[in-house]
Structure formats: structure tokens, C-alpha cells
């Protein structure tokens, strides 16, 4: 069959050109959305009297049959038909006859493909909010189980101050909470209808764009036809949010890799999420977090790639914009894989609290509290800082820790020391002394967990609402 747009041409498209310019290899992912948009469009054409009712019903019945064939895998898409839109339209014409050619009345592939991507991406956003919710839930449950587990807190990857392990986990709950908020906010910009913009200037047919928006459950319609067909901000925004999510996952991955090493032994990942070595039988490799850490760069690349494609494009549609899809599809697949694995990996992770406590007892992360102790006795902080620095140096030279020192040894450095210093230096006291909003004290961590539970309930309700809307 000749090209649906071939009337103006006198020669066949070069085979290499067909192969180079075709997008059906990847945009077949949009098949369901393409038919969904077409059903709403042809319903509107009938409502507006642009097409007779009989034609509308024939086209709708044909589209439903094409959808079922696609779901069964009965349709072999053709590079010669370029993209998912032309493949579906030709299949429809084969099914219902020439009347199928009326489907494209009042629209262009430019506004059609934009509509497909809006439909497709809004589903993924809800799915990702749900996945992040599950990951947050796993982290919160681990936090609840570790409200008495003390671990060294780090800055510069050097032991800094003891904290509750639950407090550390809740930091990631906060990070992923911001990711959820960004995705939820982006939904309102994704859920805008481009259809009806035509190729760039609208159409001469008396279409009703707001009717189509209601049919497809869009909250708004693009105000400007040029913007409607050339806008890819909603994809850029998603890729940006996905990059931040992957960055957060990568940071957590790095910590899991460190914590599960022999040097740390703070956690053990379940065997189901690790692999072995082909030559070293003792190895248990944290391949899942390692691969997530590696795939983060892939998602960053997709964002930078699309930014680069769009940076110099004049309005409205240009063929360059065909490059908007593969990176989006790849990012979705990459992020789906990571989030599907992370929640159960966190949920099944074993925490070695004894090893964490041993690490806390064998460092100087309680040194700041001695300085605070001396400040409370009236010593200026800068002087107290110097005193504790000398005390720590003495401990290092004597192969001791602060709690190993006698009171006489403490008094070498300041006469302000008394027996109460030993209570001040206990890890539980060091942790619970930081009883400020957002701090690591158990009271504050329990409060944070309570707030997280409430937020999780709100997110679950949001997901349920939007899943219901999509039905």
C-alpha cells in the first residue's frame, strides 16, 4: 500500500531513509494510548456532526478490534508505515475499509503523538508514586525495628557523632517524600491535552477540544496550538525527577554496599538480592545496589540527551523531536527495575545492631558532647574545642577511647571535669541529648516515624484516587 501521505510524491522513499526515519521499533509502546486517543477523537467528530454516526461506530468498532489484535500479538508492525499512528490507521483501514481513513479528520500526527505521550506518561507517574510509597514503607518499617539501634553517623565518611540507625533510614524517607511531591506536582502539567492543535495552527473543522479532554480525563487543554505540538517540558520534567530519584537510590546503594562489606558488617542483604563469584566461592556480592548505582548515569544521560535535542529547535514540530521517546521509555524501564527491587531488598535486610554498637564504642564520635559539657561549665566553646582535641590526641597515643580515661586523666586537660562526664559520654545519652525537632533523639525519631505514617496514608489515598480516575 502506498504511503498515506504519498500524494505529493513521485518516487518511493529510499529503503535506507525508511529504516532511518521510522520510529515504529520503539513507539509501538504507545499503541494502547494511540487507540485511546483515537476513540475519544472520533467520538467528538460524531458529536460535532463532522462525521456521520454510522461512520463513527464503524471506526470505533474497528479500533476496538485492532486493540484486541495488538494485545494478542496478532499484528506485525511495519517499518514502511513509519510509526505507531500510521500502522494503526492502515490496520484499521484494512479492517473497516476506506471509512477508516476518516479517523484522521481534524488532527495531525503532531498533536496525536503528543497526546499519546501525555496519556502514557501520566500512567507511569502514578505507578512511580506507588513504587516510592512502597519503598518508603519498607524504610519506615526498618526504622521502627531500629529505634534503639545506635550507629556511627558520618561526615566526610569519617565517624562524626552517634545517631539512631532509624534516624539514618528516615533521612531517605524524607528524600523519597520529596520525590513523590515532585511527581505529584508534575502530574498537573502532564495532564494537559494537546489534541486539536493540528500540525501547528489548529484546524478548520469545528472540533470540541474540551469534550475530548473530558473523555480522556485531562484536567486542561493547551492554550496555544504551537506550544501544544512542540512542548516536551513535561518529559524533561519527568526525566529530571527520575534523575533525582536515581541519585537518591544511588546514594542509598552506596551505603548498602559499604554497610554490607566485611569492613563494616552493619547489614546483610538477603541472598535473593545478591550474587556470587564464578571463581571465589566465599563471595556474596551486592549486585542490585551496584547496578542501580551504575544505571543512574544512564538516566542522567537521557535527560541531557533530550535537553540537547530541544535546545535550538524552532517552533513548531521538527523531526528531531522523534528523539524524545527512546530516552523516556528507557528511563521508565530503568527506574521501574530499580524501584521494584529496592523495596523488598530493604524489607528483608538484616541489621547487625551489635556490630554497630561495637563501632560506636570504638571511636571518638562522642567528643562533641565533652565540649558541650565544658561549655555548660562556663568554658568558651573555642577553648573547649582545643581541650577536647588534646584529649582525643592523648587517647590515640595511649590506645584508649574517651570512656576508658580515668577522672585524673580527664583533669589533666581541665579542672572542670567531674564524674558526671561518664554519663554524658554514654552513646544513649549522646543520642538522646539531641532532642530537637528533626534530631536523632529517640523521642524525635518516634515523632518523625509518626509523621511518616500519616504521610504514607496520604500518598496511598492519592494513588488510589488517580488509579480510579484512570479506569
Buried (B, 14 or more C-beta within 10 A) or exposed (E): EEBBEEEEEEEEBEEEEBEEBBBBEBBBBBBBBBBBBBBBBBBBBBBBEBBEEEBBEBBBEBBEBBBEEBEEEEBEBBBBBBBBBBBBBBBBBEBBEEBBBBBBBBBBBBBBBBBBBBBBBBBBBBBBBBBBBBBBBBBBBBBBBBBEBBBBBBEEEEBBBBBBBBBBBBBBBBBBBEBBBBBBEBBEBBBBBBBBBBBBEBBEBEBBBBBBBBBBBBBEBBEEBBBBBBBBEBBBBBBBBBBBBBBBBBBBBBBBBBBBEEEBBBBBBBEEBBEEEEEEEEEEBBBBBBBBBEBBEEBBBBBEBBEEBBEEEEEBBBEEBBBBBBBBBBBBEBBBBBBEBBBBBBBBBEBBBEBBBEBBBEBBBBBBBBBBBBBEEEBEEEEBBBBBEEBBEBBEEEEEBBEEBEEEBBEEBBEBBEEEBBEBBBBBBBBBBBEEEEBBBBEBBBEBBEEBEEBBEEBBEBBEEBEEEEE
